[in-house]
Amino acid sequence: MNTILDTGRRRGAEAQLPYAGALTPQESHALLQADAKVKLIDVRTDAERDWIGKPQIAPNQQFAVQWTLYPGGKPNPDFLAQLSQVAGKDDVLLFLCRGAVRSKGAAKLAAEHGYTNSFDVLEGFEGAKDAEGHRKNVDGWCKAGLPWIGA
């Protein structure tokens, strides 16, 4: 576990990230498997999880805290309050979104509020779009072949 976290922290320091670090989907999955106390914070909307799917990991390790709200995409004004209900300031938190944009913002805000072990999951759940505008073909949790539950 420490090796994976060290890799993520080193990646974060090299990129001068405003949070603890960044992990690949494969590293994130390995970390979740190795330590039941690690928490995946899925910051996608409830609609995205319902319609697209979610990682298949232990229920006590996966928490939904929307970064933006559906419909409309407005920022979730209760994000920090909701995060505090599922995570402690010293917990290792892995922030995941669709394509690794919102998760960066969530990790940054969490770190600014004392969550010292906030990590971004690089590539996100579905990854970047391919030439035809489709996801899950370029990178991300799904493309990596990691376990997930479809909608």
matplotlib code that plots the C-alpha trace (Angstrom):
import matplotlib.pyplot as plt

x = [0.0, 2.7, 4.5, 1.3, 0.7, 4.4, 4.1, 0.9, 2.6, 5.7, 3.5, 1.7, 4.9, 6.3, 3.2, 2.9, -0.7, -2.6, -3.6, -1.7, -1.2, -2.7, -3.1, -3.9, -7.1, -5.0, -3.1, -6.4, -7.9, -4.9, -4.9, -8.6, -8.0, -5.0, -6.6, -10.3, -10.0, -9.2, -12.3, -13.3, -15.3, -17.3, -18.0, -20.1, -23.8, -26.3, -27.6, -24.2, -23.8, -27.4, -27.1, -23.5, -22.4, -19.8, -16.7, -17.4, -15.7, -16.7, -19.8, -18.1, -15.3, -17.4, -19.2, -21.2, -20.7, -21.8, -19.5, -22.1, -25.9, -28.1, -29.8, -28.1, -24.6, -24.6, -21.9, -23.1, -23.3, -23.2, -20.2, -17.9, -20.7, -21.6, -17.9, -17.5, -20.4, -18.4, -14.8, -12.4, -9.7, -6.9, -8.6, -7.0, -9.5, -9.5, -11.7, -13.2, -15.3, -16.0, -12.9, -10.7, -11.7, -14.2, -12.2, -9.3, -11.5, -12.9, -9.5, -8.2, -11.2, -10.9, -7.2, -7.9, -10.2, -7.8, -8.3, -4.5, -4.7, -6.8, -5.8, -7.2, -7.9, -6.3, -8.3, -11.6, -14.2, -14.9, -11.8, -11.2, -13.3, -12.1, -12.2, -15.9, -16.7, -17.2, -15.8, -14.4, -12.2, -9.1, -8.4, -10.0, -11.3, -13.5, -10.8, -8.3, -10.6, -11.2, -14.4, -17.5, -21.2, -23.2, -26.4]
y = [0.0, 2.5, 1.9, 2.9, 5.9, 6.9, 6.7, 8.8, 11.4, 11.6, 12.1, 14.9, 16.6, 16.4, 18.0, 20.4, 19.3, 21.1, 17.8, 14.7, 13.1, 11.2, 7.5, 5.5, 3.5, 0.3, 1.7, 2.9, -0.5, -2.2, 0.2, -0.4, -4.2, -3.9, -1.7, -1.8, 1.6, 3.4, 5.2, 5.9, 9.1, 9.0, 12.7, 12.0, 12.8, 10.3, 10.1, 9.2, 6.3, 5.2, 5.4, 4.5, 2.3, 2.4, 0.6, -2.8, -2.6, -3.2, -1.1, 0.2, 1.7, 3.5, 6.7, 9.0, 12.7, 14.7, 17.5, 19.0, 18.4, 17.0, 18.5, 21.8, 21.1, 23.5, 23.0, 21.0, 23.5, 20.7, 18.9, 19.4, 18.6, 15.4, 14.5, 14.9, 12.4, 9.6, 10.5, 11.6, 14.1, 11.5, 8.9, 8.0, 9.3, 8.5, 11.0, 9.6, 11.2, 10.5, 11.8, 13.1, 16.8, 17.1, 14.8, 17.2, 20.0, 17.8, 16.6, 20.2, 21.5, 18.5, 19.2, 22.9, 21.8, 19.5, 16.1, 15.6, 12.2, 13.4, 11.7, 12.2, 9.0, 9.8, 9.1, 8.8, 6.1, 6.3, 8.1, 10.5, 10.6, 8.8, 10.3, 9.5, 11.1, 7.9, 7.1, 3.8, 3.2, 5.4, 5.1, 5.1, 2.5, 0.7, 0.6, -0.8, -3.8, -3.2, -4.5, -2.4, -2.7, -1.5, 0.4]
z = [0.0, 0.9, -2.4, -4.3, -2.1, -2.5, -6.3, -6.2, -3.9, -6.0, -9.1, -7.2, -6.2, -9.7, -11.1, -8.2, -7.5, -4.8, -3.2, -2.0, -5.4, -8.4, -9.0, -12.1, -12.1, -11.8, -8.8, -7.2, -7.6, -6.1, -3.2, -2.6, -2.6, -0.2, 2.4, 3.4, 5.0, 1.7, 0.3, -3.2, -3.5, -6.7, -7.5, -10.6, -10.5, -9.3, -12.9, -14.2, -11.8, -12.5, -16.3, -16.9, -14.0, -11.2, -10.0, -8.4, -5.1, -1.5, -0.6, 2.6, 0.4, -2.2, -1.5, -3.8, -3.1, -6.2, -7.2, -9.5, -9.5, -12.2, -14.0, -14.6, -13.6, -10.7, -8.0, -5.1, -2.2, 0.3, -1.1, 2.0, 4.5, 2.6, 2.4, 6.1, 6.7, 4.9, 5.4, 8.1, 7.6, 7.8, 5.6, 2.2, -0.3, -4.0, -6.0, -9.2, -11.9, -15.6, -17.3, -14.4, -14.4, -11.6, -9.4, -9.5, -8.3, -5.6, -4.4, -4.3, -2.3, 0.1, 0.6, 1.2, 4.0, 5.8, 4.0, 3.7, 1.9, -1.1, -4.4, -7.9, -9.9, -13.3, -16.4, -14.5, -14.8, -18.6, -19.7, -22.6, -25.7, -28.8, -32.4, -32.6, -29.3, -27.4, -24.0, -22.5, -25.5, -24.8, -21.1, -17.7, -15.1, -17.7, -20.4, -17.9, -17.5, -13.8, -12.3, -12.7, -12.6, -15.6, -15.5]

ax = plt.figure().add_subplot(projection="3d")
ax.plot(x, y, z, "-o")
ax.set_aspect("equal")
plt.show()
